[in-house]
Amino acid sequence: MTSADRGDMGSAAASDLVRELRGFNQETERYVAQMSHLHSMHHTDLAAIALVMDRGGASPKEISDGLNLSPSATSAMVDRLERAGHAHRERVEGDRRSVRVEVTDQALAVGSAMFGLLGRHMRTVLDSYDEDEVAAMADLMRRLKDAARAAADEASREHMA
């Protein structure tokens, strides 16, 4: 395939990288689906726990926006996570109408049990690279994540227009 045939897919190496990223996404999604089934948790619950952990807490609106859920679906999910002991709501100091969702130690333990295996396998691969190479990969992944978010935002704006 020539670069003209690829259109805006870029070079052959870029196309290969995009294909590998899709494959990586499929494999991690498969792993998450398997773990959510084994631990009797909804896939969306795991995504919410990860989002809240990564942000050090999140408002229900941030969870809704981050997972593309309706406010009512988010509320039901947070209720489910609270009942399971994986999260709790905390009132925001200075604004008692606002809450933040925080993960519990139990959620951290379950997450470690669920994703430790995946992390160990990934660490084995990452350990074969030096710090500068891993830092460059982290920068690439950040930039690709930002590009994917920008594409989703643009598609949403175009759909709303």
C-alpha positions, 0 to 999 in steps of 0.5 A: 500500500502506498502512502497515497492509498493510505490517505491520512493514515501516514507512513507504513510504520505509523499504520503498523503502530496504529494497528498494534495500538488497536490490537493492544486495546482489544487485548486489554479490553478482553482482559478487563472483560475476563476480570470483570466476569471473574469478579462479578463486576460490571465493565463500567464499574471497573472503568469508573474505579480506574478513572477515580483512582487516576484523578485522585477522586472525581465528581459525578459529572467528571465520571459521567463525562469521562465514561460518556454516561448519563447522570442517572447511569452514573448515579446508579453506578456510584450507588452500586460501587458504594453498596459493594464497598468500592467507593464512597461519596464525600461532601466537598468542603465549602460546598455541601451540595457537591460531592466527590467520589473516592475509592476505598482501600477495598477497591484498591485491593480488588484492583491490585488482585485483578490487574497485578497479573497484567501489570507484571506482564507489562512491566516485563516488556517495559523493563527491556527498555531504558528510562529515556525510551519508556519516557518517550513511549509515555509521552507518545501515549499521552499525545495519542490519548489527547488526539483520541480525546480531541477526535471524540470531542470534534465528532461530538461537536459535529454531531450536535451541529 
